[in-house]
Amino acid sequence: MKRFLNFMMSSALILGLALTGCTNAPSPSPGPPNEQTKNDTKPPEAEAGATRESVLGPEKRVVLGFYTDQEGPVPSSKETTLKNGKLLDEVAFFWYSFDANGKILPTGDIDLKLKDQVQKNGAKAYALVHNMKLKGTVGFDENLAHSVLSNPGKRSNLVTNLVNLTTKDNWDGISVDIEKTPPGDRENFSAFVAELKKALKAKDKVLNISIPAKFADYPSDLWSGAYDYSAIGKSADQIILMTYDEHGLGTTAGPVASEGWVDRVIKFAVGKIPKEKIVMGLPVYSFDWGTNKPTMPDYLSYAQTLERAKKHGVEILTDPNAKVPQYTYTANGVRHEVFFENIASLRAKMDDALKYKLHGVAVWRLGMEDPRIWDQLIKTYGTNKETAEKK
C-alpha cells in the first residue's frame, strides 16, 4: 500500500477522518523563526557531545515514537509522550516542511518546551521534515521534492538550514519523511541523504530517513522507485522501514501489516541495508472499510476501534495467517470490515525485529496505540532492557 494515498482525499472527507500521517493538522503557525543561511564554504566544525554514539552501533536497540498534533477526533501525541516518555529512546516531531528554495517552514504546533522535556526524560529528540501539503489538496508533494532535490544549490540550502535548525534549537538530529519522490530523482535523493549525513555528523547529530516498504526494487515505480535501499543504507544513520499500509486507503480491505508481509519486507531490506541501521515501523492505528466505500476506509485509533466493536456488539477475532485482530459489523445496511493492531500482533512484529537483529522499532504514531504496549512490550525492548537479556 502506498502511504501517500492516505492523504489524497477531498476536503470534506478530510474534515471527517483522521488519516495516517498529519491529516487535519493545524495550519502552519509562525512558531520560532528558523535560522536560514546561504551556503557556507567552510566545513562545519565538530562539536563536543555523544549524541550519535549513545544511540548508534550494532549493539544498540531503540524504540522511536512519532509525535503528531491532533488529527480530527484523534488526540495529539502529547499525553502519551509525557506519560510514557521514559520508555522511549527517541521521539521524532512531525513539525517542519520546506519551500522550493530549501527554507525550513514550521507546519505544526511547535512546542520546544515539550522537546526539552523529552530530552530530560532521556530520549533523543529529532526534528522531522516532510514534504506534505496541509492546505488545499492534502498529500505528499512530489513537485516540491523534485524542485529541491534535483537542484544542487537548493539541495545544499536545505541541508544547511536543517543543520542550523538542529544547532539553533538543540535537536539531537533530523528525521526525514520525504515521500512520493519522483523515480527520476532516485540519484538526487541518495545524494541529498549523503550530503545531509556528512553535515549532521560534523555536528554530532543523527540522521534517520523514512523509506517505503517493498520486497523488490523497481526503479521506475512511482511510489518506491526513488528510494535506493543500498545507497541510502550506506549514508543514513537510521532507516525507518515503513512496514505498514499493506492495505489502506486506495485498496480493498485487509491487514494493515500482516506478519508474513512484514517478514518479507524485512528480508529484502536486510539484504540491502545494514541490519543495525534498520528501525522497523509499527502501525498502531486501524482501518474500517465499508462496502459503500470499498477503498476509502476510516482511520481510527485503538481506543476508537474498541469503542466501535462494543457499539455494534461484535466479537473480535484474530486472522490466523496475518496474525492481526479484526472484526465485521453491519450498520445502516452497509457491511464493514475492520483490521487493526494490538499487543499480540505488535509482539509478533517486534519478535521479527529481534530475529533479524534490527536497530529498533518506530511507533506510528504516539497516542493511537493499544496502551498495553507500554507495560508489556516497549519497556522490555530497548538496549539493556529485559528482552535484551531474554533473547
C-alpha positions as CSV (number, residue, x, y, z in Angstrom):
1,M,0.0,0.0,0.0
2,K,1.3,3.5,-0.9
3,R,1.2,5.6,2.3
4,F,0.7,8.8,0.4
5,L,-2.7,7.7,-0.7
6,N,-3.8,8.2,2.9
7,F,-3.8,11.9,2.3
8,M,-5.3,12.1,-1.2
9,M,-8.8,12.9,-0.1
10,S,-11.3,15.7,-0.7
11,S,-11.6,18.5,1.8
12,A,-15.0,17.2,3.0
13,L,-13.6,13.8,3.8
14,I,-10.5,15.2,5.5
15,L,-12.8,17.1,7.9
16,G,-14.4,13.8,8.9
17,L,-11.5,11.5,9.0
18,A,-8.1,11.4,10.7
19,L,-5.7,9.5,8.4
20,T,-2.2,8.1,8.6
21,G,0.2,11.0,9.0
22,C,-0.8,14.5,9.7
23,T,-4.3,14.9,8.3
24,N,-6.3,17.7,9.9
25,A,-3.1,19.2,11.2
26,P,-3.4,22.9,12.1
27,S,-2.4,25.5,9.5
28,P,1.3,26.4,9.6
29,S,1.9,28.5,12.7
30,P,4.6,31.2,12.9
31,G,6.5,29.3,15.6
32,P,10.0,30.3,16.4
33,P,11.9,31.7,13.4
34,N,14.3,29.3,11.8
35,E,17.8,30.4,11.1
36,Q,18.3,30.5,7.3
37,T,21.8,31.0,5.8
38,K,23.4,30.9,2.5
39,N,25.8,28.1,1.6
40,D,28.9,28.2,3.8
41,T,32.2,27.3,2.0
42,K,33.8,26.4,5.4
43,P,33.1,22.8,6.6
44,P,31.2,22.7,9.8
45,E,33.3,22.3,13.0
46,A,32.7,19.3,15.1
47,E,31.0,19.9,18.5
48,A,31.6,18.1,21.8
49,G,29.0,15.6,22.8
50,A,28.0,11.9,22.5
51,T,24.6,12.1,20.7
52,R,25.5,9.7,17.9
53,E,27.5,7.2,19.9
54,S,24.8,6.9,22.5
55,V,22.2,5.6,20.1
56,L,24.1,4.1,17.1
57,G,26.0,0.9,16.8
58,P,25.4,-2.8,16.3
59,E,24.7,-3.5,20.0
60,K,22.2,-0.6,20.4
61,R,18.5,-1.1,20.1
62,V,16.0,1.7,20.2
63,V,12.3,2.5,20.5
64,L,11.3,5.6,18.5
65,G,7.9,7.3,18.6
66,F,6.5,9.6,16.0
67,Y,4.8,12.7,17.5
68,T,2.0,14.5,15.6
69,D,-0.5,17.2,16.5
70,Q,-4.2,16.4,16.8
71,E,-5.8,14.7,13.8
72,G,-9.6,15.3,13.8
73,P,-11.1,13.3,16.7
74,V,-7.8,11.6,17.4
75,P,-5.9,13.5,20.1
76,S,-2.3,14.7,19.7
77,S,0.6,12.6,20.8
78,K,1.3,14.9,23.8
79,E,-0.4,12.9,26.6
80,T,1.1,9.6,25.9
81,T,4.5,11.1,25.2
82,L,4.6,12.8,28.6
83,K,3.2,9.7,30.3
84,N,5.4,7.1,28.7
85,G,8.4,9.2,27.6
86,K,10.9,7.5,29.9
87,L,10.3,4.3,27.9
88,L,11.1,5.9,24.6
89,D,14.7,6.2,23.3
90,E,13.9,8.7,20.5
91,V,10.9,10.9,19.5
92,A,10.5,12.4,16.0
93,F,8.3,15.5,16.0
94,F,6.3,16.0,12.8
95,W,6.6,19.8,12.8
96,Y,8.6,21.0,9.8
97,S,8.5,21.2,6.0
98,F,10.4,23.3,3.4
99,D,9.8,25.5,0.4
100,A,11.0,25.4,-3.1
101,N,14.3,27.1,-2.2
102,G,15.1,24.8,0.7
103,K,13.9,27.1,3.5
104,I,12.5,25.4,6.6
105,L,8.9,26.0,7.3
106,P,7.1,25.3,10.6
107,T,3.9,23.2,9.9
108,G,2.9,22.1,13.4
109,D,2.1,23.4,16.9
110,I,5.8,23.7,17.8
111,D,6.5,23.5,21.5
112,L,10.2,23.4,22.2
113,K,9.5,23.0,25.9
114,L,7.9,19.6,25.1
115,K,11.0,18.7,23.1
116,D,13.2,19.7,26.1
117,Q,11.1,17.6,28.4
118,V,11.5,14.6,26.2
119,Q,15.3,15.1,26.3
120,K,15.2,15.5,30.1
121,N,13.4,12.1,30.2
122,G,16.4,10.6,28.5
123,A,15.2,10.3,24.9
124,K,16.7,11.9,21.8
125,A,14.5,14.4,20.0
126,Y,14.5,14.7,16.3
127,A,13.0,17.5,14.1
128,L,11.0,15.7,11.4
129,V,10.9,17.4,8.0
130,H,8.4,16.3,5.4
131,N,7.0,17.4,2.0
132,M,3.3,17.2,2.8
133,K,0.9,19.8,1.7
134,L,-1.5,20.6,4.6
135,K,-3.7,23.1,2.7
136,G,-5.8,22.6,-0.4
137,T,-5.3,19.1,-1.8
138,V,-3.6,17.4,1.1
139,G,-0.8,15.0,0.3
140,F,2.9,14.5,-0.3
141,D,4.1,17.0,-2.8
142,E,6.2,15.2,-5.5
143,N,6.8,18.6,-7.3
144,L,8.3,20.1,-4.2
145,A,10.6,17.1,-3.7
146,H,11.7,17.2,-7.3
147,S,12.3,21.0,-7.3
148,V,14.7,20.9,-4.3
149,L,16.3,17.5,-4.7
150,S,17.1,17.9,-8.4
151,N,18.8,21.3,-7.9
152,P,22.2,21.1,-6.2
153,G,22.0,24.7,-4.9
154,K,18.6,24.3,-3.4
155,R,19.5,20.9,-2.0
156,S,22.5,22.5,-0.4
157,N,20.3,25.2,1.1
158,L,18.0,22.6,2.6
159,V,21.0,20.7,4.1
160,T,22.4,23.9,5.6
161,N,19.1,25.0,7.0
162,L,18.4,21.6,8.6
163,V,21.8,21.6,10.3
164,N,21.2,25.2,11.5
165,L,17.8,24.1,12.9
166,T,19.4,21.3,15.0
167,T,22.0,23.6,16.4
168,K,19.8,26.6,17.0
169,D,17.0,24.7,18.8
170,N,19.2,21.9,20.3
171,W,17.7,19.0,18.4
172,D,19.6,15.7,18.5
173,G,19.1,15.1,14.9
174,I,16.9,15.2,11.8
175,S,14.2,12.7,10.7
176,V,13.4,12.9,7.0
177,D,10.0,11.9,5.7
178,I,10.1,13.0,2.1
179,E,7.6,10.7,0.3
180,K,6.3,10.3,-3.2
181,T,9.7,11.5,-4.6
182,P,9.6,11.0,-8.5
183,P,11.5,7.9,-9.6
184,G,13.7,10.1,-11.8
185,D,15.1,11.7,-8.7
186,R,16.5,8.4,-7.3
187,E,20.1,9.5,-7.5
188,N,19.2,13.0,-6.3
189,F,17.5,11.6,-3.2
190,S,20.5,9.5,-2.4
191,A,22.8,12.4,-2.9
192,F,20.7,14.5,-0.5
193,V,20.9,11.8,2.1
194,A,24.7,11.6,1.8
195,E,25.2,15.4,1.9
196,L,22.9,15.8,4.9
197,K,24.6,12.9,6.8
198,K,28.0,14.4,6.3
199,A,26.9,17.8,7.6
200,L,25.0,16.4,10.6
201,K,27.8,14.1,11.6
202,A,30.1,17.0,11.8
203,K,27.8,18.4,14.5
204,D,27.3,15.1,16.3
205,K,23.7,14.9,15.1
206,V,21.8,11.8,14.0
207,L,20.1,11.4,10.6
208,N,17.2,9.0,10.1
209,I,15.3,8.5,6.9
210,S,11.8,7.0,6.4
211,I,11.5,4.8,3.3
212,P,8.5,2.9,1.9
213,A,8.3,-0.8,2.3
214,K,9.0,-3.1,-0.7
215,F,10.2,-6.6,-1.3
216,A,11.6,-6.0,-4.9
217,D,13.3,-3.0,-6.4
218,Y,11.7,-1.4,-9.4
219,P,13.4,2.0,-10.0
220,S,10.6,3.2,-12.2
221,D,7.9,2.5,-9.6
222,L,6.0,5.8,-8.9
223,W,6.0,5.2,-5.1
224,S,9.1,3.3,-4.1
225,G,11.4,3.7,-7.2
226,A,13.2,6.8,-5.9
227,Y,14.4,5.1,-2.8
228,D,17.6,3.2,-3.4
229,Y,17.9,1.0,-0.3
230,S,21.6,0.3,-0.8
231,A,22.7,3.9,-1.3
232,I,20.5,5.2,1.5
233,G,21.8,2.5,3.8
234,K,25.4,3.5,3.2
235,S,24.7,7.1,4.2
236,A,21.9,7.4,6.8
237,D,22.4,6.6,10.4
238,Q,19.0,5.1,10.8
239,I,16.5,3.9,8.2
240,I,12.8,3.8,9.3
241,L,11.3,1.0,7.3
242,M,7.7,1.9,6.9
243,T,6.3,-1.6,7.3
244,Y,2.6,-0.6,7.2
245,D,-0.2,0.1,4.9
246,E,-0.1,-3.2,3.2
247,H,-3.8,-2.4,2.9
248,G,-5.2,1.0,3.4
249,L,-6.6,4.0,1.5
250,G,-6.7,3.0,-2.1
251,T,-7.0,-0.7,-1.5
252,T,-9.8,-3.0,-0.5
253,A,-10.0,-4.5,3.0
254,G,-7.1,-6.4,4.5
255,P,-4.4,-6.3,7.3
256,V,-2.6,-3.0,7.7
257,A,0.6,-5.1,8.1
258,S,0.3,-8.9,8.1
259,E,3.1,-10.8,9.8
260,G,4.1,-12.6,6.6
261,W,4.2,-9.4,4.6
262,V,6.3,-7.7,7.3
263,D,8.7,-10.6,7.3
264,R,9.0,-10.5,3.5
265,V,9.8,-6.8,3.5
266,I,12.4,-7.1,6.2
267,K,14.1,-10.0,4.4
268,F,14.5,-7.8,1.4
269,A,15.7,-4.8,3.4
270,V,18.4,-6.6,5.3
271,G,19.9,-7.7,2.0
272,K,20.4,-4.1,1.0
273,I,20.8,-2.2,4.3
274,P,23.0,-3.0,7.3
275,K,20.6,-4.5,9.8
276,E,22.0,-2.4,12.6
277,K,20.6,0.7,10.9
278,I,17.0,-0.6,10.3
279,V,14.2,0.6,12.5
280,M,11.0,-1.3,11.8
281,G,7.8,0.7,11.6
282,L,5.0,-0.4,14.0
283,P,1.5,0.6,12.9
284,V,-0.8,1.2,15.9
285,Y,-3.8,2.6,14.0
286,S,-6.8,0.9,12.4
287,F,-8.8,0.9,9.2
288,D,-12.5,0.4,8.9
289,W,-13.7,-0.5,5.3
290,G,-17.4,-0.2,4.4
291,T,-18.8,-1.8,1.2
292,N,-20.2,1.6,0.2
293,K,-16.6,2.9,0.1
294,P,-14.5,-0.2,-0.6
295,T,-11.2,1.7,-1.0
296,M,-11.8,4.6,1.4
297,P,-11.6,3.3,5.0
298,D,-12.0,5.3,8.2
299,Y,-8.7,5.8,10.1
300,L,-9.1,5.0,13.8
301,S,-7.1,4.8,17.0
302,Y,-7.0,1.6,19.0
303,A,-9.5,3.2,21.5
304,Q,-11.9,4.2,18.8
305,T,-11.6,0.7,17.3
306,L,-12.7,-1.0,20.5
307,E,-15.5,1.5,21.0
308,R,-16.8,0.8,17.6
309,A,-16.7,-3.0,18.2
310,K,-18.5,-2.5,21.6
311,K,-21.2,-0.3,20.0
312,H,-22.1,-2.9,17.4
313,G,-21.8,-5.8,19.8
314,V,-19.4,-7.8,17.7
315,E,-16.7,-10.3,18.6
316,I,-13.0,-9.5,17.8
317,L,-11.2,-12.4,16.1
318,T,-7.6,-13.0,15.1
319,D,-6.7,-13.7,11.5
320,P,-4.6,-16.9,11.9
321,N,-2.5,-16.2,8.8
322,A,-2.0,-12.5,9.1
323,K,-1.7,-12.6,12.9
324,V,-3.8,-9.5,13.3
325,P,-7.1,-8.8,15.1
326,Q,-10.2,-8.0,13.0
327,Y,-14.0,-7.9,13.2
328,T,-17.0,-7.2,11.0
329,Y,-20.3,-5.5,11.6
330,T,-23.2,-4.1,9.7
331,A,-24.5,-0.5,10.1
332,N,-27.3,1.1,8.0
333,G,-27.3,-1.8,5.7
334,V,-23.5,-1.4,5.0
335,R,-21.1,-4.3,5.9
336,H,-17.8,-3.2,7.4
337,E,-14.5,-5.0,7.9
338,V,-12.1,-3.6,10.5
339,F,-8.4,-4.6,10.7
340,F,-6.1,-3.3,13.5
341,E,-3.1,-4.0,15.7
342,N,-3.0,-4.9,19.4
343,I,-0.4,-6.1,21.9
344,A,-0.3,-9.6,20.4
345,S,0.1,-8.6,16.8
346,L,2.7,-6.0,17.7
347,R,4.6,-8.5,19.7
348,A,4.8,-10.8,16.7
349,K,6.3,-8.0,14.7
350,M,8.8,-7.0,17.4
351,D,9.8,-10.6,17.6
352,D,10.7,-10.3,13.9
353,A,12.8,-7.2,14.7
354,L,14.6,-9.3,17.3
355,K,15.0,-12.2,15.0
356,Y,16.7,-10.1,12.3
357,K,18.7,-8.2,14.9
358,L,17.3,-4.8,13.7
359,H,18.3,-1.5,15.3
360,G,14.9,-0.8,16.7
361,V,11.2,-0.2,16.1
362,A,9.3,3.0,15.4
363,V,5.7,3.6,16.5
364,W,3.4,5.4,14.0
365,R,2.0,7.2,15.8
366,L,2.1,8.0,19.5
367,G,-1.4,8.4,21.0
368,M,-3.2,5.8,18.9
369,E,-1.7,2.7,20.4
370,D,-3.0,-0.2,22.5
371,P,-1.9,1.1,25.9
372,R,-0.7,-2.3,26.9
373,I,2.3,-1.9,24.7
374,W,3.8,0.3,27.4
375,D,3.6,-2.2,30.3
376,Q,4.1,-5.4,28.4
377,L,6.2,-4.6,25.3
378,I,8.0,-1.4,24.9
379,K,9.6,-1.4,28.3
380,T,11.3,-4.8,27.5
381,Y,12.6,-4.0,24.1
382,G,15.3,-1.3,24.0
383,T,19.0,-1.7,24.7
384,N,19.7,-3.1,28.2
385,K,16.0,-3.8,28.8
386,E,14.5,-7.2,29.9
387,T,14.1,-8.6,26.4
388,A,17.7,-8.0,25.6
389,E,18.6,-10.5,28.3
390,K,15.9,-13.0,27.3
391,K,17.0,-13.0,23.6
